[in-house]
Amino acid sequence: MNLKFLGTTIRLLSSKEFLLYLIGGWIIYYITLAMFSKEAFSQFTGGIVRNPFIQVPYVVFLISLCLNFIQGILNTYRKGKAYLIFWFFLPFGIIVFFASFFVSLNTRKLDYLIVGEGQVISPQWETSQYLIKEIPPVLSEGTFDVEPDKGIFAYEPKIILVDKEQKSFEVGAYPPKKIGATYYHILNFGLAPGIRLFKDNNMIDEGYMPQKILPPGVKDWFEIQPYPYRFFIKLAAEKITGSRTKLYNFKSPAYEVSIFKGEKLIWEGNSKDDITFDKNMRLSFFQPSYWVLLEVISDSAFPFIVSGLVFITIGIPARIILVLIKRL
């Protein structure tokens, strides 16, 4: 009885009809997520990690893929080895991709770091440490906000990491850079204005303050504890040459600044000169640095995901060739 049930189950899972129903179900599920959620993909991947009602059907889908693949090999082998080779790449790549995707989501280790020049980063799962030696300038010294096709980026943001042996690594946005067993890539970047805060002409704080003030026109704010002030800043145009044309200096920028004490606005203006506020307080800005949001991932399945994509890329034209051969 058990063997009969097992045989029936295997025949069901290995049938093309069952696989097509599963694929249709996943498509309907994802479309439904997309209709009612702004982050359908993140909810889908989160379900594969945390929700057994998503995990179990996904595993059944993988099993059905594998059984159909085995069945396909047996059927295709009868047509000749050459035919089998051309047929093999696409389904094999699909299986490797989806299986690796599942393993990756459930085993990867992930961290997000906001870092600047001079900081040392060390992934929690490694003993290695890397110094951020340099964040090369990624903004031209001046740019016009009426050139959206060119944007404000001179080139892709990058950082230079150095290990204890002074070996350097360049990390960009894409593709991720593998260093040791860990992948690094930049998700976002921005300006970190240099600030000095004085009280009674004595400097009480100095450093870089990461701010989300790009592109120009976006406003951000910061606090300096334990002082009861909130500083709102945005980039100020260095030169306006027309109704819409503004030139910004990203090397030594000026800022439009608003200072609040509680809910009360106590100062507002441009940062070209030192800002004196609340009688004995003074704020000044110096040349900014850059900050980057770095995604750090340990993912042993990532190379297999890439391999799956390679097999799929080879398999699609191979399958087209098979179709052409059938018609000849």
C-alpha positions as CSV (number, residue, x, y, z in Angstrom):
1,M,0.0,0.0,0.0
2,N,2.8,2.4,0.9
3,L,4.7,1.5,-2.2
4,K,1.6,2.1,-4.3
5,F,1.1,5.5,-2.7
6,L,4.8,6.4,-3.2
7,G,4.6,5.4,-6.8
8,T,1.4,7.5,-7.4
9,T,3.1,10.5,-5.7
10,I,6.2,10.2,-7.8
11,R,4.1,9.9,-11.0
12,L,2.1,13.0,-9.9
13,L,5.2,15.1,-9.1
14,S,7.0,14.0,-12.3
15,S,4.0,14.9,-14.6
16,K,4.3,18.0,-16.8
17,E,0.7,18.9,-15.9
18,F,1.4,19.1,-12.2
19,L,4.5,21.2,-12.8
20,L,2.5,23.6,-15.0
21,Y,-0.1,23.9,-12.3
22,L,2.6,24.8,-9.7
23,I,4.2,27.4,-12.0
24,G,0.7,28.9,-12.6
25,G,0.1,29.0,-8.9
26,W,3.4,30.8,-8.2
27,I,2.6,33.3,-11.0
28,I,-0.9,34.0,-9.5
29,Y,0.6,34.3,-6.0
30,Y,3.2,36.8,-7.1
31,I,0.8,38.9,-9.1
32,T,-1.5,39.0,-6.1
33,L,1.4,40.2,-3.9
34,A,2.3,42.8,-6.5
35,M,-1.3,44.1,-6.6
36,F,-1.6,44.6,-2.8
37,S,2.0,45.3,-1.8
38,K,4.7,47.8,-2.8
39,E,7.4,45.3,-1.9
40,A,6.2,42.1,-3.5
41,F,9.6,40.6,-4.1
42,S,10.9,41.2,-0.6
43,Q,7.7,39.6,0.9
44,F,8.1,36.6,-1.5
45,T,11.7,36.1,-0.5
46,G,10.9,36.6,3.2
47,G,8.2,34.0,2.9
48,I,10.7,31.5,1.5
49,V,12.9,32.1,4.6
50,R,10.3,32.3,7.4
51,N,6.9,31.0,6.2
52,P,6.5,27.1,6.0
53,F,3.3,27.7,3.9
54,I,5.6,29.2,1.3
55,Q,8.7,27.0,1.9
56,V,6.9,23.6,1.5
57,P,5.3,24.4,-1.8
58,Y,8.6,25.8,-3.0
59,V,10.4,22.5,-2.1
60,V,7.6,20.6,-3.8
61,F,8.2,22.7,-6.9
62,L,11.9,21.9,-6.8
63,I,11.2,18.2,-6.5
64,S,8.8,18.3,-9.4
65,L,11.4,20.2,-11.5
66,C,14.0,17.5,-10.7
67,L,11.7,14.6,-11.5
68,N,10.5,16.2,-14.7
69,F,14.2,16.8,-15.6
70,I,15.0,13.1,-15.1
71,Q,12.0,12.1,-17.1
72,G,13.1,14.5,-19.8
73,I,16.6,13.0,-19.9
74,L,15.2,9.5,-20.3
75,N,12.8,10.6,-23.1
76,T,15.4,12.8,-24.9
77,Y,18.3,10.2,-24.8
78,R,16.4,8.1,-27.2
79,K,16.7,10.8,-29.8
80,G,20.5,10.8,-29.7
81,K,23.3,12.2,-27.6
82,A,23.7,15.4,-29.7
83,Y,20.0,16.1,-29.2
84,L,20.3,15.5,-25.5
85,I,23.2,17.9,-25.1
86,F,21.3,20.7,-26.8
87,W,18.2,20.0,-24.7
88,F,20.1,19.6,-21.4
89,F,21.4,23.2,-20.7
90,L,18.1,25.1,-20.2
91,P,16.3,22.8,-17.7
92,F,19.5,22.1,-15.8
93,G,20.1,25.8,-15.5
94,I,16.6,26.4,-14.3
95,I,16.9,23.7,-11.6
96,V,20.4,25.0,-10.4
97,F,19.1,28.6,-10.3
98,F,15.9,28.0,-8.3
99,A,17.6,25.4,-5.9
100,S,20.5,27.8,-5.3
101,F,18.1,30.7,-4.8
102,F,16.3,28.7,-2.0
103,V,19.6,27.7,-0.4
104,S,21.0,31.3,-0.6
105,L,17.9,32.8,1.1
106,N,18.0,30.3,3.9
107,T,21.8,30.3,4.6
108,R,23.2,33.7,3.7
109,K,24.5,36.1,6.3
110,L,23.9,39.7,5.7
111,D,24.8,43.1,7.2
112,Y,24.4,46.7,6.2
113,L,27.1,49.3,7.1
114,I,27.2,53.0,6.7
115,V,30.9,53.8,6.5
116,G,33.3,56.6,5.6
117,E,37.0,57.0,4.9
118,G,39.3,55.8,7.7
119,Q,36.9,53.4,9.2
120,V,37.7,49.7,9.7
121,I,35.1,47.1,8.8
122,S,35.0,43.5,9.9
123,P,32.2,41.2,9.0
124,Q,30.7,39.4,12.0
125,W,31.3,36.0,10.5
126,E,35.0,36.7,9.6
127,T,38.2,37.5,11.6
128,S,39.5,39.7,8.7
129,Q,39.5,43.5,9.0
130,Y,39.6,46.0,6.2
131,L,40.5,49.7,6.3
132,I,38.5,52.0,4.1
133,K,41.5,53.8,2.6
134,E,39.7,56.0,0.1
135,I,36.3,56.9,-1.3
136,P,37.2,58.5,-4.6
137,P,35.1,61.6,-5.5
138,V,32.1,60.6,-7.5
139,L,30.6,64.1,-8.0
140,S,31.9,66.7,-10.4
141,E,32.9,69.9,-8.7
142,G,29.9,71.6,-10.3
143,T,26.8,70.3,-12.0
144,F,23.6,71.7,-13.5
145,D,20.3,70.4,-12.2
146,V,18.8,70.9,-15.6
147,E,20.8,68.0,-17.0
148,P,18.9,65.0,-15.7
149,D,20.2,62.8,-18.5
150,K,23.8,63.3,-17.3
151,G,22.9,63.3,-13.6
152,I,25.3,64.3,-10.8
153,F,27.5,61.3,-10.9
154,A,30.8,61.5,-12.7
155,Y,31.1,57.7,-12.5
156,E,30.0,54.8,-10.4
157,P,30.7,55.2,-6.7
158,K,33.6,53.1,-5.4
159,I,35.6,52.5,-2.2
160,I,39.1,51.2,-1.8
161,L,39.6,48.6,1.0
162,V,43.0,47.6,2.4
163,D,43.7,44.5,4.4
164,K,46.4,44.0,7.1
165,E,48.9,43.0,4.4
166,Q,48.2,46.3,2.5
167,K,46.5,44.5,-0.4
168,S,43.9,46.8,-1.8
169,F,40.4,45.9,-3.2
170,E,38.1,48.1,-5.2
171,V,34.4,47.8,-4.4
172,G,31.7,49.3,-6.5
173,A,27.9,49.0,-6.9
174,Y,27.8,46.0,-9.3
175,P,28.8,43.3,-9.6
176,P,29.5,42.5,-5.9
177,K,33.2,42.2,-5.1
178,K,34.2,38.9,-3.4
179,I,36.9,39.3,-0.8
180,G,37.7,36.0,1.0
181,A,34.3,34.3,1.6
182,T,32.4,37.6,1.6
183,Y,30.7,39.7,-1.1
184,Y,30.7,43.5,-0.9
185,H,28.8,46.1,-2.9
186,I,27.6,49.7,-2.6
187,L,23.9,50.3,-2.2
188,N,23.9,54.0,-1.8
189,F,26.2,56.9,-1.1
190,G,26.1,60.6,-0.2
191,L,27.8,63.6,1.3
192,A,29.0,63.8,4.9
193,P,29.5,67.6,5.6
194,G,32.4,68.4,8.0
195,I,31.0,70.3,11.0
196,R,32.5,72.1,14.0
197,L,30.4,73.3,16.9
198,F,31.6,76.0,19.2
199,K,30.4,77.2,22.6
200,D,31.9,80.5,23.9
201,N,34.5,80.2,21.1
202,N,35.6,76.8,22.4
203,M,35.2,73.9,20.0
204,I,33.0,71.2,21.6
205,D,32.4,68.9,18.7
206,E,34.0,68.2,15.3
207,G,33.5,65.5,12.7
208,Y,31.6,64.4,9.6
209,M,27.9,64.1,9.6
210,P,26.4,61.6,7.0
211,Q,23.4,63.3,5.3
212,K,20.9,62.3,2.6
213,I,21.0,65.6,0.7
214,L,21.5,64.2,-2.8
215,P,20.2,65.0,-5.3
216,P,20.2,68.8,-4.7
217,G,16.9,70.0,-3.2
218,V,16.6,67.1,-0.7
219,K,16.7,68.2,2.9
220,D,18.1,66.2,5.9
221,W,18.8,66.9,9.5
222,F,21.0,66.0,12.4
223,E,21.5,66.5,16.1
224,I,24.6,66.8,18.3
225,Q,24.0,65.3,21.7
226,P,23.5,66.4,24.4
227,Y,22.6,69.8,22.9
228,P,18.9,70.7,22.3
229,Y,19.2,71.7,18.7
230,R,18.1,70.2,15.4
231,F,20.0,71.3,12.3
232,F,18.2,71.0,8.9
233,I,20.4,71.4,5.8
234,K,20.2,71.1,2.1
235,L,22.7,72.0,-0.7
236,A,22.7,75.6,-1.7
237,A,23.3,76.6,-5.3
238,E,26.6,78.4,-5.8
239,K,25.4,80.1,-8.9
240,I,22.0,80.6,-10.6
241,T,22.3,81.5,-14.3
242,G,18.6,81.4,-15.2
243,S,15.2,80.4,-14.0
244,R,16.1,76.7,-13.8
245,T,19.9,76.5,-14.1
246,K,21.7,76.0,-10.8
247,L,25.4,75.3,-10.3
248,Y,26.5,73.4,-7.2
249,N,30.0,73.1,-5.8
250,F,30.4,69.6,-4.4
251,K,34.0,70.1,-3.4
252,S,33.3,73.0,-1.0
253,P,29.5,73.2,-0.9
254,A,27.4,75.8,0.8
255,Y,24.2,74.8,2.6
256,E,20.9,76.3,3.4
257,V,20.6,75.8,7.2
258,S,17.6,76.0,9.6
259,I,18.3,75.6,13.3
260,F,15.5,74.6,15.7
261,K,15.5,74.6,19.5
262,G,12.6,72.4,20.4
263,E,9.9,73.5,18.0
264,K,11.2,77.1,17.7
265,L,13.2,78.2,14.7
266,I,16.1,80.2,16.0
267,W,18.3,80.7,12.9
268,E,17.9,80.3,9.2
269,G,20.3,81.2,6.3
270,N,23.3,80.2,4.3
271,S,26.4,78.5,5.6
272,K,29.0,80.5,3.7
273,D,29.9,82.3,6.9
274,D,30.1,80.9,10.4
275,I,26.6,80.6,11.9
276,T,26.2,82.2,15.3
277,F,23.0,81.3,17.2
278,D,21.5,81.2,20.7
279,K,23.9,83.9,21.9
280,N,27.0,81.8,22.6
281,M,26.8,78.9,20.0
282,R,28.6,78.8,16.7
283,L,28.4,76.3,13.8
284,S,30.8,76.1,10.9
285,F,31.2,73.7,8.0
286,F,34.4,72.4,6.3
287,Q,35.1,70.3,3.2
288,P,32.8,67.2,3.2
289,S,33.7,63.6,2.9
290,Y,31.6,60.8,1.5
291,W,29.6,58.1,3.1
292,V,28.5,54.8,1.5
293,L,25.9,52.3,2.5
294,L,27.7,48.9,2.1
295,E,25.9,45.6,1.8
296,V,28.1,42.8,3.1
297,I,27.0,39.2,2.4
298,S,28.3,35.8,3.1
299,D,26.6,33.5,0.5
300,S,28.0,30.1,-0.4
301,A,25.2,29.6,-2.9
302,F,25.8,32.7,-5.0
303,P,28.3,31.1,-7.4
304,F,25.7,28.4,-8.1
305,I,23.0,31.1,-8.8
306,V,25.4,32.6,-11.4
307,S,26.2,29.2,-12.8
308,G,22.4,28.6,-13.2
309,L,22.1,31.9,-15.1
310,V,25.0,30.9,-17.4
311,F,23.4,27.5,-18.2
312,I,20.1,29.3,-18.9
313,T,21.8,31.8,-21.2
314,I,23.4,28.9,-23.1
315,G,20.3,26.8,-23.1
316,I,17.9,29.4,-24.7
317,P,19.8,29.6,-28.0
318,A,20.5,25.8,-27.8
319,R,16.7,25.2,-27.5
320,I,16.1,27.5,-30.5
321,I,18.5,25.5,-32.5
322,L,16.6,22.3,-31.6
323,V,13.3,23.9,-32.8
324,L,15.0,24.9,-36.1
325,I,16.4,21.4,-36.6
326,K,12.9,19.9,-36.1
327,R,11.5,22.1,-38.8
328,L,14.2,21.3,-41.3
